[in-house]
Amino acid sequence: MTETPSPEKVEDIEIRLLLEAVYLRYHYDFRNYSMASVRRRLRQARDQLGYPTISALQESVLHDPRLLPRLLGYLTVQVSEMFRDPSYFRAIREKVVPHLRTYPSLKVWIAGCSGGEELYSTVILFREEGLEQRTIFYATDINQDALRTAEAGVYDLDRIQLFTENHRKSGGRSSLSDYYSAGYGRASFDRTLREKVVFSDHSLATDAVFGEMNLISCRNVLIYFERPLQDRVLGLFKDSLARKGFLGLGAKESLRFSAHAPSFTDFARDEKIYQRGNR
C-alpha cells in the first residue's frame, strides 16, 4: 500500500516544480536557494496573489510572463537601509580606503543591490573620501523592478532619520541632507551620485564573472542560498576580484566553511571584510 505523503511533502514537491518551471521558462534559477526561505516567500506569494495552491501559481507564471516580475518581488530580498551596520562602512572608510587610494582607477561591484540603499551609501562614502571620480560602480540585481528603484534613488522620507543616524555612525564627513532633496514625503538623492554607476541585470546563480574589481560588497544575500550556491557565488567573487581586492559580506555570513576560503585572508574580521590573496 502506497503511503500518502503529508501536506508538507506535497508542498515541497510543488515548490521544486515551480522553481524548475521558472528556470526552464525564464532562466531565473532559485533552485539552490534556502528551502525554508523560498517556502515562506512562496506561501506569501500564493496567499497575496490569490491562488489556492502553489501549483496553481506555477501554472499561471508558466503561461503568463506578466506575472513573473510580481513573483520575483517575493523571491528576491528587498530589505535594506542606507549605511546598514555602520561599523562595516566605518571599516571600509578607515581600513579599506587607504589601500584603495594607491590605485589610479577603481572598480566597485555592489552585488544584489536591491533598491540601491547600499549603492548610494558606498558612492557617498567614496565621494567623502575623494575617490568617487576615479571609480566606476557596478550595481547588479536579478530583479528589474529593484534596479529601477535603485536607478531612481527616491525613498520614503520616514526612512531618512535612520539613514542619517547610520551615516553619522559610519564616520560620515558631512550631513546626509547634502545629498538629497525632500518633497511630498519623498527624498530624492542627487542625480550626480549616479554619474559613475552602471546598473545591470546579473544573476549570481547563473551568470559569469563580472569584471576585475577592487571591492565587491554583497551583504545579506548568501544567507538565502544553500551551500553549493554559496560556493559558486564565492568562486565568482574570487575570480572577479583583482589581487589584493576586498570582499565585504553580511554580519551573519562567512567564508570559513567555503572551498574558496584559502584564497582570502581576514582583513577586518568583525565586519566580515576579506582580502583576496595572490593565488
C-alpha positions as CSV (number, residue, x, y, z in Angstrom):
1,M,0.0,0.0,0.0
2,T,1.4,3.4,-1.0
3,E,1.9,5.8,1.8
4,T,0.0,9.1,1.5
5,P,2.5,12.0,1.6
6,S,1.9,14.7,4.1
7,P,0.7,18.1,3.0
8,E,4.2,19.5,3.8
9,K,5.8,16.9,1.4
10,V,3.3,17.7,-1.3
11,E,4.0,21.4,-0.9
12,D,7.8,20.8,-1.2
13,I,7.1,18.9,-4.5
14,E,5.0,21.9,-5.7
15,I,7.8,24.3,-4.8
16,R,10.5,22.3,-6.5
17,L,8.3,22.0,-9.7
18,L,7.6,25.8,-9.7
19,L,11.3,26.6,-9.3
20,E,12.2,24.3,-12.1
21,A,9.5,25.8,-14.3
22,V,10.8,29.3,-13.6
23,Y,14.3,28.2,-14.5
24,L,13.3,26.4,-17.7
25,R,10.9,29.1,-18.9
26,Y,12.6,32.3,-17.8
27,H,16.2,31.3,-16.9
28,Y,15.9,32.6,-13.3
29,D,17.5,30.0,-11.0
30,F,16.2,29.8,-7.5
31,R,16.7,26.0,-7.2
32,N,19.6,26.3,-4.8
33,Y,18.1,29.0,-2.6
34,S,17.4,28.1,1.0
35,M,14.3,25.9,1.0
36,A,13.0,27.5,4.3
37,S,13.2,31.0,2.8
38,V,11.7,30.0,-0.5
39,R,8.8,28.2,1.2
40,R,8.0,31.2,3.3
41,R,8.1,33.6,0.3
42,L,6.1,31.4,-2.0
43,R,3.4,30.9,0.6
44,Q,3.2,34.6,0.9
45,A,3.0,35.0,-2.9
46,R,0.3,32.3,-3.1
47,D,-1.8,34.0,-0.5
48,Q,-1.4,37.6,-1.5
49,L,-1.8,36.9,-5.3
50,G,-4.9,34.9,-4.6
51,Y,-4.0,31.3,-5.6
52,P,-5.4,28.2,-3.9
53,T,-2.1,26.3,-4.3
54,I,1.5,26.8,-5.3
55,S,0.7,24.5,-8.3
56,A,-1.9,27.0,-9.4
57,L,0.6,29.8,-9.1
58,Q,3.1,27.7,-11.2
59,E,0.6,27.2,-14.0
60,S,-0.1,31.0,-14.2
61,V,3.5,32.1,-14.2
62,L,4.4,29.4,-16.7
63,H,1.7,30.8,-19.2
64,D,1.6,34.5,-18.3
65,P,5.0,36.3,-18.4
66,R,3.4,39.4,-16.9
67,L,3.2,37.6,-13.6
68,L,6.9,37.0,-13.4
69,P,8.0,40.4,-12.1
70,R,5.5,40.1,-9.3
71,L,6.8,36.7,-8.4
72,L,10.4,37.9,-8.4
73,G,9.4,40.6,-6.0
74,Y,8.6,37.8,-3.5
75,L,11.5,35.5,-4.3
76,T,14.2,38.2,-4.1
77,V,15.1,40.0,-0.9
78,Q,14.3,43.7,-1.0
79,V,15.0,44.7,2.6
80,S,17.9,47.2,3.2
81,E,18.8,50.6,4.6
82,M,21.5,53.1,3.9
83,F,24.7,52.6,5.8
84,R,23.3,49.4,7.3
85,D,25.6,48.1,10.0
86,P,27.5,51.4,10.3
87,S,30.6,49.7,11.7
88,Y,31.0,47.9,8.3
89,F,31.1,51.3,6.5
90,R,33.4,52.7,9.1
91,A,35.8,49.8,8.5
92,I,35.6,50.5,4.7
93,R,36.3,54.1,5.3
94,E,39.2,53.7,7.8
95,K,40.8,50.4,6.8
96,V,40.0,49.7,3.1
97,V,40.0,53.2,1.6
98,P,43.7,53.8,2.5
99,H,44.6,50.8,0.3
100,L,42.3,51.9,-2.5
101,R,43.9,55.4,-2.6
102,T,47.0,53.8,-4.1
103,Y,45.2,52.9,-7.3
104,P,44.7,55.4,-10.2
105,S,41.3,53.9,-11.1
106,L,38.9,51.7,-9.2
107,K,36.0,49.3,-9.9
108,V,33.4,48.5,-7.2
109,W,30.6,45.9,-7.5
110,I,27.5,46.1,-5.3
111,A,26.1,42.6,-6.0
112,G,22.4,42.1,-5.2
113,C,21.9,45.9,-4.9
114,S,18.2,45.6,-4.2
115,G,16.6,49.1,-4.1
116,G,20.0,50.9,-4.1
117,E,20.5,51.8,-0.5
118,E,23.9,50.0,-0.3
119,L,24.9,51.5,-3.6
120,Y,24.2,55.1,-2.5
121,S,25.9,54.5,0.8
122,T,29.1,53.4,-1.0
123,V,29.1,56.2,-3.5
124,I,28.6,58.8,-0.8
125,L,31.4,57.3,1.2
126,F,33.7,57.4,-1.8
127,R,32.7,61.0,-2.5
128,E,33.5,62.0,1.0
129,E,36.9,60.2,0.8
130,G,37.8,61.8,-2.6
131,L,37.6,58.5,-4.6
132,E,34.3,58.9,-6.4
133,Q,35.7,60.4,-9.6
134,R,38.3,57.6,-10.1
135,T,35.7,54.9,-9.5
136,I,33.2,53.0,-11.6
137,F,30.4,51.4,-9.6
138,Y,28.5,48.4,-10.8
139,A,25.1,47.8,-9.3
140,T,23.5,44.5,-10.1
141,D,20.4,42.5,-9.2
142,I,18.2,40.0,-10.9
143,N,15.0,41.9,-10.2
144,Q,14.3,44.6,-12.8
145,D,11.9,46.4,-10.5
146,A,14.6,46.7,-7.9
147,L,17.1,48.0,-10.4
148,R,14.6,50.7,-11.5
149,T,14.1,51.7,-7.9
150,A,17.9,51.9,-7.4
151,E,18.3,54.0,-10.5
152,A,15.6,56.4,-9.4
153,G,17.2,56.9,-6.0
154,V,13.9,58.0,-4.3
155,Y,13.0,56.8,-0.8
156,D,10.2,57.5,1.6
157,L,11.1,60.4,3.9
158,D,10.2,58.5,7.0
159,R,13.2,56.3,6.4
160,I,15.7,59.2,6.3
161,Q,16.1,59.6,10.0
162,L,17.5,56.1,10.3
163,F,19.7,56.6,7.2
164,T,21.0,59.8,8.7
165,E,21.9,58.2,12.0
166,N,23.6,55.3,10.3
167,H,25.6,57.7,8.1
168,R,26.8,59.6,11.2
169,K,27.8,56.4,13.0
170,S,29.7,55.3,9.9
171,G,32.0,58.3,10.2
172,G,30.3,60.5,7.7
173,R,32.2,63.7,6.9
174,S,29.1,65.7,6.1
175,S,25.3,65.8,6.6
176,L,23.3,63.2,4.6
177,S,20.9,66.0,3.8
178,D,23.6,67.4,1.5
179,Y,22.9,64.5,-0.9
180,Y,19.1,64.6,-1.3
181,S,16.2,67.0,-1.8
182,A,13.0,66.4,0.1
183,G,9.4,67.0,-1.0
184,Y,6.0,65.3,-1.0
185,G,7.0,62.8,1.6
186,R,9.9,61.5,-0.5
187,A,13.7,62.0,-0.5
188,S,15.3,62.2,-4.0
189,F,19.1,61.5,-4.0
190,D,21.2,63.8,-6.2
191,R,21.5,62.5,-9.7
192,T,25.2,63.2,-9.7
193,L,25.6,60.2,-7.3
194,R,24.6,58.0,-10.3
195,E,27.0,59.5,-12.8
196,K,29.7,56.9,-12.2
197,V,27.2,54.0,-11.8
198,V,26.4,51.2,-14.2
199,F,23.2,49.4,-13.5
200,S,22.9,45.8,-14.8
201,D,20.8,42.7,-14.6
202,H,23.0,39.9,-13.2
203,S,22.2,36.6,-11.6
204,L,24.7,35.2,-9.0
205,A,23.2,31.8,-9.6
206,T,23.8,31.5,-13.4
207,D,25.9,34.4,-14.8
208,A,29.6,34.6,-15.2
209,V,32.5,36.8,-13.9
210,F,31.6,40.5,-13.9
211,G,35.0,42.1,-14.3
212,E,38.2,42.8,-12.3
213,M,37.0,44.6,-9.2
214,N,38.9,46.3,-6.4
215,L,35.9,46.0,-4.0
216,I,32.9,43.7,-4.0
217,S,30.1,44.3,-1.5
218,C,27.5,41.5,-1.3
219,R,25.8,41.7,2.1
220,N,22.9,39.6,3.5
221,V,22.5,37.7,0.2
222,L,24.4,34.4,0.8
223,I,22.3,33.6,3.8
224,Y,19.4,32.8,1.4
225,F,21.5,30.3,-0.6
226,E,22.2,26.6,0.0
227,R,25.8,25.7,0.5
228,P,26.5,24.7,-3.2
229,L,25.2,28.0,-4.5
230,Q,27.2,29.9,-1.8
231,D,30.3,28.2,-3.0
232,R,29.5,29.1,-6.6
233,V,29.0,32.7,-5.7
234,L,32.1,33.0,-3.6
235,G,34.1,31.4,-6.5
236,L,32.6,34.0,-8.8
237,F,33.7,36.8,-6.4
238,K,37.2,35.4,-6.1
239,D,37.5,35.3,-9.9
240,S,36.0,38.8,-10.2
241,L,38.4,40.4,-7.7
242,A,41.8,41.9,-8.6
243,R,44.7,40.6,-6.5
244,K,44.6,42.2,-3.1
245,G,41.0,43.2,-3.8
246,F,38.4,43.3,-1.0
247,L,35.2,41.4,-0.4
248,G,32.5,42.5,2.1
249,L,29.8,40.1,3.3
250,G,26.9,40.4,5.7
251,A,27.1,40.2,9.5
252,K,25.8,36.6,9.5
253,E,27.9,35.4,6.6
254,S,31.3,33.9,6.5
255,L,34.0,32.4,4.2
256,R,35.1,30.0,6.9
257,F,33.5,26.8,5.5
258,S,33.8,27.6,1.8
259,A,36.1,25.8,-0.6
260,H,37.4,29.2,-1.6
261,A,38.4,30.3,1.9
262,P,42.2,29.6,1.2
263,S,42.1,32.4,-1.5
264,F,41.2,35.0,1.1
265,T,42.6,36.4,4.3
266,D,40.6,38.1,7.1
267,F,41.1,41.8,6.8
268,A,38.5,43.2,9.2
269,R,37.2,40.1,10.8
270,D,34.4,41.6,12.9
271,E,33.0,43.5,9.9
272,K,33.3,40.4,7.6
273,I,35.7,42.1,5.2
274,Y,38.2,39.8,3.4
275,Q,41.1,40.4,1.1
276,R,41.9,38.2,-1.8
277,G,45.4,36.8,-1.9
278,N,47.8,36.4,-4.8
279,R,46.6,32.9,-5.8
